[in-house]
Amino acid sequence: MRPPSQPQDPLRTPLNELLGAEGNVRVLRVLAARRSGLGRTVVAREAQLNPRGVRAILDRLALAGIVNVQQSGRTGIVTLREDHPLTEVIRGLFQEERALFDRIVTTVCDAAREATPDVRAVWVTAGSSAGTAEVGVLASARGVDRSVQALEQQLRQAEKGL
C-alpha cells in the first residue's frame, strides 16, 4: 500500500503512528501483556522480530510517548508508559483480541464434541482472507462425511454467538 498523500495531524490521530505498522502492533502486544520492564532483545524475541528493527520501532514509540526506554548498560529496559492516556485502552484492545481467540477455540472444541463421536481432533488455522479461519477435522474414515457435516452445522450455529 502506498503512503497516504495527505498526512494527518499526529496530535489528532496518534493511533496512526502507534498502530500503523505490524511491527508496532507486535511490540505493543508484547509490552501490553506485562507491567514490568523487558529488555529490547526479549521484546524482539517475543514479538518475533529482528532486534535491530525493534530498536527502531521502540525509538518511534518512545518519541510518540507511549513507551519508556531506560538505558541499563548496553541494553535498555522497555515498558509501556503507565501515565499515557492510551495505555489502558491498548491493553484492553489486546485483552479483547486474546479473549476473542479463546472464544473461537472453545467454540470449535465444543462444536466438535457436539457434532459426533467420530471426530478425533480439530484444529483452527488462519483463513486465506483476513478475519477468516479454516477448521481441520480428523475423523474415522467411515464417519468423516457425517462428522464434517455435523461439525459444519454446529459451527454455523456457534458463529452467530461470536
TIZADO-855038 format. One line per field, with one value per residue: residue in one letter; x, y, z negated of N, C-alpha, C in turn; residue number from 1. Coordinates in Angstrom, 1 decimal. Layout:
<atoms>
type <- (A:...)
nu <- (X:...)
nv <- (Y:...)
nw <- (Z:...)
cau <- (X:...)
cav <- (Y:...)
caw <- (Z:...)
cu <- (X:...)
cv <- (Y:...)
cw <- (Z:...)
seq <- (NUM:...)
</atoms>
This chain:
<atoms>
type <- (M:R:P:P:S:Q:P:Q:D:P:L:R:T:P:L:N:E:L:L:G:A:E:G:N:V:R:V:L:R:V:L:A:A:R:R:S:G:L:G:R:T:V:V:A:R:E:A:Q:L:N:P:R:G:V:R:A:I:L:D:R:L:A:L:A:G:I:V:N:V:Q:Q:S:G:R:T:G:I:V:T:L:R:E:D:H:P:L:T:E:V:I:R:G:L:F:Q:E:E:R:A:L:F:D:R:I:V:T:T:V:C:D:A:A:R:E:A:T:P:D:V:R:A:V:W:V:T:A:G:S:S:A:G:T:A:E:V:G:V:L:A:S:A:R:G:V:D:R:S:V:Q:A:L:E:Q:Q:L:R:Q:A:E:K:G:L)
nu <- (0.8:0.5:2.0:-0.2:-1.3:-1.9:-0.9:-2.0:-2.8:-0.7:-1.4:-4.1:-4.6:-3.2:-3.1:-2.5:0.3:1.0:-0.2:0.2:1.8:2.6:4.8:4.9:2.5:2.9:5.0:3.8:1.8:3.3:4.4:2.1:1.2:2.6:3.5:5.8:9.2:10.9:13.8:15.2:16.0:14.4:11.9:12.1:12.4:10.0:8.1:8.7:10.5:13.2:15.9:17.2:15.3:13.3:14.5:14.4:11.6:10.9:12.2:10.7:8.2:8.8:9.3:6.7:5.6:4.5:5.9:8.5:11.9:14.5:17.9:20.2:23.2:24.5:22.1:18.5:15.7:12.4:9.1:5.5:4.3:2.8:1.3:0.4:-2.4:-3.5:-2.6:-4.1:-6.2:-5.0:-4.0:-6.5:-7.5:-5.7:-6.3:-8.9:-8.5:-7.1:-9.1:-11.1:-9.9:-9.6:-12.4:-13.1:-11.6:-12.6:-15.3:-15.0:-14.0:-16.1:-18.1:-17.1:-17.2:-20.0:-20.8:-20.2:-19.2:-17.2:-15.3:-12.0:-10.0:-9.6:-8.6:-7.7:-6.9:-5.5:-7.5:-7.6:-8.3:-8.3:-9.4:-10.7:-11.2:-10.0:-11.1:-9.8:-10.4:-10.1:-11.2:-12.7:-12.5:-14.9:-16.7:-16.3:-17.5:-20.1:-19.3:-18.0:-20.2:-21.9:-20.3:-19.9:-22.6:-22.9:-20.9:-21.9:-24.1:-22.9:-21.3:-22.8:-22.9:-20.4)
nv <- (-1.2:2.2:5.1:7.5:10.4:12.7:13.7:13.1:15.0:14.3:14.8:14.8:12.3:10.0:7.2:6.4:6.5:4.9:2.4:1.9:0.1:-3.3:-4.2:-2.4:-3.0:-5.6:-5.3:-3.6:-5.3:-7.3:-5.7:-4.8:-7.0:-7.2:-5.7:-5.1:-4.2:-5.0:-6.3:-5.1:-7.1:-9.3:-8.3:-8.2:-11.0:-12.1:-10.8:-11.8:-10.5:-8.8:-7.8:-5.3:-4.0:-3.8:-2.1:0.3:0.6:0.8:3.2:5.0:4.6:5.5:8.2:8.9:8.8:6.7:4.6:3.9:3.9:2.8:3.2:0.7:-0.1:-1.7:-2.4:-1.7:-1.1:-1.7:-0.3:0.0:3.3:4.1:6.3:7.3:8.4:6.5:4.0:2.1:1.6:0.4:-1.9:-3.0:-3.5:-5.5:-7.5:-8.1:-9.1:-11.4:-12.7:-13.1:-14.9:-17.1:-17.6:-18.4:-20.8:-22.3:-22.5:-24.0:-26.4:-27.2:-27.4:-29.6:-31.6:-31.8:-32.5:-35.2:-38.5:-39.5:-37.6:-37.1:-35.2:-31.6:-28.6:-25.2:-22.8:-19.8:-18.3:-17.9:-15.3:-12.2:-12.1:-14.5:-18.0:-21.4:-24.7:-27.7:-31.3:-34.4:-37.5:-40.8:-42.9:-44.1:-42.4:-39.8:-38.1:-37.7:-36.6:-34.2:-32.8:-32.6:-31.1:-28.7:-27.8:-27.4:-25.4:-23.3:-22.6:-21.8:-19.7:-17.5:-16.6:-15.5)
nw <- (0.0:0.8:-0.7:-2.4:-0.6:-1.9:-4.9:-8.3:-11.2:-13.9:-16.5:-16.6:-15.6:-17.0:-17.0:-14.4:-14.2:-16.3:-15.9:-13.3:-11.8:-11.4:-12.9:-15.0:-16.3:-17.1:-18.9:-20.8:-21.7:-23.0:-25.1:-26.3:-27.6:-29.9:-33.0:-34.1:-33.2:-30.2:-28.5:-25.4:-23.6:-24.5:-24.0:-21.2:-20.6:-21.7:-20.2:-17.8:-15.9:-14.2:-16.2:-15.6:-14.1:-16.0:-17.8:-16.3:-16.1:-18.8:-19.3:-17.8:-19.0:-21.6:-21.0:-20.3:-22.7:-24.1:-25.1:-27.6:-27.6:-29.3:-29.8:-30.4:-31.0:-28.2:-27.2:-27.0:-29.1:-28.7:-28.9:-28.8:-28.9:-31.8:-32.5:-30.1:-28.2:-26.4:-27.2:-28.9:-27.2:-25.0:-26.2:-26.9:-24.3:-23.3:-25.2:-24.6:-22.1:-22.6:-24.2:-22.2:-20.5:-22.2:-22.7:-20.1:-19.8:-21.9:-21.1:-18.7:-19.7:-21.4:-19.5:-18.0:-19.9:-20.2:-17.7:-16.7:-17.8:-16.2:-15.6:-16.0:-16.3:-16.1:-14.5:-14.2:-11.8:-10.3:-7.9:-4.3:-3.6:-5.3:-8.6:-8.6:-9.3:-9.1:-9.6:-10.5:-10.4:-12.0:-11.6:-11.9:-9.1:-8.1:-9.2:-8.4:-6.5:-7.6:-10.1:-9.3:-8.2:-10.4:-12.1:-10.6:-10.7:-13.5:-13.9:-12.3:-13.7:-16.1:-15.3:-15.2:-17.8:-18.2)
cau <- (0.0:1.3:1.7:-1.2:-0.7:-2.2:-0.6:-2.9:-2.2:-0.5:-2.0:-5.5:-4.7:-2.0:-3.1:-1.8:1.7:1.2:-0.7:0.2:2.6:2.5:5.9:4.5:1.4:3.6:5.8:2.8:1.2:4.3:4.6:0.8:1.0:3.4:3.5:7.2:10.1:11.6:14.9:14.9:16.1:13.3:10.8:12.2:12.2:8.6:7.4:9.3:11.0:14.6:16.3:17.5:14.0:12.6:15.1:13.8:10.2:10.9:12.6:9.5:7.1:9.2:9.1:5.3:5.3:3.7:6.8:9.7:13.1:15.5:19.2:20.8:24.4:24.4:20.7:17.5:14.6:11.3:7.8:4.5:4.2:1.5:0.5:-0.1:-3.9:-3.9:-2.1:-5.1:-7.1:-4.2:-4.0:-7.8:-7.6:-5.1:-7.0:-10.1:-8.0:-6.9:-10.4:-11.8:-9.2:-10.0:-13.8:-13.1:-11.0:-13.6:-16.4:-14.7:-13.9:-17.5:-18.9:-16.6:-17.7:-21.4:-21.0:-20.3:-18.1:-16.2:-14.3:-10.8:-9.2:-9.9:-7.7:-8.1:-5.8:-5.9:-8.1:-6.9:-8.5:-8.2:-10.5:-11.4:-10.5:-10.3:-11.1:-9.4:-11.0:-9.6:-12.3:-12.6:-12.8:-16.3:-17.6:-15.7:-18.5:-21.1:-18.6:-17.8:-21.5:-22.4:-19.4:-20.3:-23.9:-22.6:-20.2:-22.8:-24.9:-22.0:-20.7:-23.8:-22.6:-19.1)
cav <- (0.0:3.4:6.0:8.5:11.7:13.8:13.3:13.6:15.6:13.2:15.1:14.4:10.8:9.3:5.8:6.2:6.2:3.8:1.1:2.0:-0.9:-4.6:-4.3:-1.6:-3.7:-6.8:-4.8:-3.1:-6.5:-7.8:-4.8:-4.7:-8.2:-7.1:-4.5:-4.9:-3.9:-6.0:-5.9:-5.0:-8.4:-10.1:-7.8:-8.7:-12.4:-12.4:-10.2:-12.5:-9.5:-8.6:-6.8:-4.0:-3.4:-3.5:-0.9:1.5:0.7:1.4:4.6:5.7:4.6:6.4:9.5:9.2:9.0:5.5:3.7:4.4:3.1:3.2:2.6:-0.1:-0.6:-1.7:-2.7:-0.8:-1.8:-1.0:-0.5:1.0:4.4:3.9:7.6:7.7:8.2:5.3:2.7:1.1:1.3:-0.5:-3.1:-3.6:-4.0:-6.8:-8.4:-8.5:-9.9:-12.8:-13.3:-13.5:-16.1:-18.1:-18.0:-19.2:-22.2:-23.0:-22.8:-25.1:-27.6:-27.5:-27.9:-30.9:-32.5:-32.0:-33.0:-36.7:-39.1:-39.9:-36.6:-37.4:-34.0:-30.5:-27.5:-23.9:-22.0:-18.6:-18.5:-17.3:-13.9:-11.6:-12.3:-15.8:-19.2:-22.7:-25.7:-29.1:-32.3:-35.7:-38.4:-42.1:-43.0:-44.4:-41.4:-38.5:-37.2:-37.3:-35.7:-32.8:-32.2:-32.2:-30.0:-27.5:-27.3:-26.8:-24.2:-22.2:-22.1:-21.2:-18.5:-16.4:-16.1:-14.9)
caw <- (0.0:0.9:-1.9:-2.1:0.0:-2.8:-6.3:-9.3:-12.4:-14.9:-17.8:-16.5:-15.2:-17.4:-16.7:-13.1:-14.5:-17.3:-15.4:-11.8:-11.2:-12.1:-13.9:-16.2:-16.9:-17.7:-20.1:-21.8:-22.2:-24.0:-26.2:-27.0:-28.4:-31.1:-33.8:-34.4:-32.1:-29.4:-27.6:-24.0:-22.9:-24.9:-23.2:-19.8:-20.6:-21.9:-19.0:-16.6:-15.0:-14.2:-17.2:-15.0:-13.7:-17.2:-18.3:-15.5:-16.5:-20.1:-19.3:-17.3:-20.0:-22.7:-20.5:-20.3:-24.1:-24.6:-25.8:-28.2:-27.4:-30.3:-29.5:-31.5:-30.3:-26.7:-26.7:-27.5:-29.7:-28.0:-29.4:-28.3:-29.8:-32.5:-32.6:-28.8:-28.1:-25.6:-27.6:-29.3:-26.0:-24.2:-27.0:-26.7:-23.0:-23.2:-26.1:-23.8:-21.0:-23.2:-24.6:-21.0:-20.0:-23.2:-22.4:-18.8:-20.1:-22.8:-20.2:-17.8:-20.5:-21.9:-18.3:-17.6:-20.9:-20.0:-16.3:-16.6:-18.5:-15.2:-15.5:-16.9:-16.5:-15.2:-14.6:-13.6:-11.2:-9.7:-6.5:-3.1:-3.6:-6.6:-9.5:-8.4:-9.8:-8.5:-10.6:-10.0:-11.1:-11.9:-12.0:-11.4:-7.7:-7.8:-9.7:-8.1:-5.9:-8.7:-11.1:-8.7:-8.0:-11.7:-12.6:-9.9:-11.2:-14.8:-13.7:-11.8:-14.9:-17.1:-14.7:-15.5:-19.1:-18.2)
cu <- (0.9:1.0:0.6:-0.6:-0.9:-1.9:-1.7:-2.1:-2.0:-1.1:-3.5:-5.6:-3.5:-1.9:-2.5:-0.4:1.9:0.8:-0.5:1.1:2.6:3.6:5.5:3.4:2.0:4.3:4.8:2.1:2.0:4.3:3.2:0.5:1.7:3.3:5.0:8.0:10.7:12.8:14.5:15.0:14.9:12.1:10.9:11.9:10.7:7.7:7.7:9.7:12.5:14.9:16.6:16.3:13.3:13.2:14.5:12.4:10.1:11.3:11.4:8.4:7.5:9.0:7.6:4.8:4.6:4.6:7.9:10.8:14.2:16.8:19.7:22.0:24.2:23.0:19.8:16.4:13.4:10.0:6.8:4.5:2.8:0.7:0.1:-1.6:-4.3:-3.4:-3.1:-6.0:-6.3:-4.2:-5.4:-8.0:-7.0:-5.7:-8.2:-9.7:-7.8:-8.2:-11.2:-11.2:-9.6:-11.5:-13.9:-12.7:-12.1:-14.8:-16.2:-14.6:-15.3:-18.3:-18.4:-17.2:-19.2:-21.7:-21.2:-19.1:-17.0:-15.1:-13.2:-10.0:-9.7:-8.8:-8.1:-6.8:-6.4:-6.4:-7.3:-7.2:-8.6:-9.5:-11.3:-10.5:-10.9:-10.2:-10.8:-10.1:-10.3:-10.7:-12.0:-13.1:-14.2:-17.2:-17.2:-16.8:-19.6:-20.5:-18.5:-19.1:-22.0:-21.6:-19.7:-21.6:-23.7:-21.9:-21.0:-23.7:-24.1:-21.5:-21.6:-23.4:-21.2:-19.2)
cv <- (1.2:4.3:7.0:9.8:12.8:13.3:13.9:14.1:14.5:13.5:14.7:12.9:10.1:7.8:5.4:5.8:5.0:2.4:1.0:1.0:-2.2:-4.7:-3.5:-2.4:-4.9:-6.3:-4.3:-4.3:-7.2:-7.0:-4.7:-5.9:-8.2:-5.7:-4.1:-4.7:-5.1:-5.5:-5.9:-6.3:-9.4:-9.6:-8.3:-10.2:-12.7:-11.9:-10.9:-11.5:-9.4:-7.6:-5.4:-3.3:-3.0:-2.2:0.4:1.7:1.3:2.9:5.5:5.8:5.5:7.9:9.9:9.2:7.8:4.6:4.5:3.4:3.7:2.5:1.9:-0.7:-0.6:-2.0:-1.7:-1.7:-1.0:-1.3:0.4:2.1:4.4:5.2:8.1:7.4:7.0:4.0:1.7:0.7:0.3:-1.9:-3.8:-4.2:-5.3:-7.9:-9.0:-9.4:-11.3:-13.5:-13.8:-14.8:-17.3:-18.6:-18.8:-20.6:-23.0:-23.4:-23.9:-26.4:-28.1:-28.1:-29.3:-31.9:-32.9:-32.7:-34.5:-37.3:-39.5:-38.9:-36.9:-36.2:-32.9:-29.5:-26.3:-23.2:-20.8:-18.9:-17.8:-15.8:-13.4:-11.8:-13.6:-16.9:-20.4:-23.7:-27.0:-30.1:-33.6:-36.6:-39.8:-42.1:-43.2:-43.3:-40.0:-37.6:-36.7:-36.4:-34.3:-32.1:-31.7:-31.1:-28.7:-26.9:-26.7:-25.5:-23.0:-21.7:-21.3:-19.8:-17.3:-15.7:-15.4:-13.4)
cw <- (0.0:-0.3:-1.4:-1.5:-1.0:-4.3:-7.2:-10.5:-13.5:-16.3:-17.8:-16.2:-15.7:-17.1:-15.3:-13.3:-15.3:-16.7:-13.9:-11.1:-12.0:-13.2:-15.2:-17.0:-17.7:-19.0:-21.2:-22.4:-23.3:-25.2:-27.0:-27.9:-29.7:-31.8:-34.1:-33.1:-31.4:-28.7:-26.2:-23.3:-23.3:-24.1:-21.8:-19.7:-20.7:-20.8:-17.7:-15.5:-15.2:-15.3:-16.7:-14.7:-14.9:-17.9:-17.6:-15.9:-17.9:-20.2:-18.8:-18.3:-21.2:-22.3:-20.5:-21.8:-24.8:-25.4:-26.5:-27.9:-28.3:-29.9:-30.7:-30.9:-28.8:-26.2:-27.4:-28.1:-29.2:-28.7:-28.7:-29.4:-30.5:-32.6:-31.2:-28.7:-27.3:-26.1:-28.0:-28.1:-25.2:-24.9:-26.8:-25.3:-22.8:-24.1:-25.3:-22.7:-21.5:-23.6:-23.3:-20.5:-20.9:-22.9:-21.1:-19.1:-20.9:-21.9:-19.3:-18.5:-21.0:-20.7:-17.9:-18.6:-20.6:-18.7:-16.3:-17.3:-17.5:-15.1:-16.5:-17.2:-15.6:-15.4:-13.8:-13.1:-10.6:-8.3:-5.5:-3.0:-5.1:-7.4:-9.3:-9.0:-9.1:-9.6:-9.9:-10.9:-10.9:-12.4:-11.4:-9.9:-7.4:-8.3:-9.3:-7.5:-6.9:-9.7:-10.5:-8.6:-9.4:-12.3:-11.9:-10.4:-12.6:-14.7:-13.2:-12.9:-15.9:-16.6:-15.0:-16.8:-19.2:-17.8)
seq <- (1:2:3:4:5:6:7:8:9:10:11:12:13:14:15:16:17:18:19:20:21:22:23:24:25:26:27:28:29:30:31:32:33:34:35:36:37:38:39:40:41:42:43:44:45:46:47:48:49:50:51:52:53:54:55:56:57:58:59:60:61:62:63:64:65:66:67:68:69:70:71:72:73:74:75:76:77:78:79:80:81:82:83:84:85:86:87:88:89:90:91:92:93:94:95:96:97:98:99:100:101:102:103:104:105:106:107:108:109:110:111:112:113:114:115:116:117:118:119:120:121:122:123:124:125:126:127:128:129:130:131:132:133:134:135:136:137:138:139:140:141:142:143:144:145:146:147:148:149:150:151:152:153:154:155:156:157:158:159:160:161:162)
</atoms>
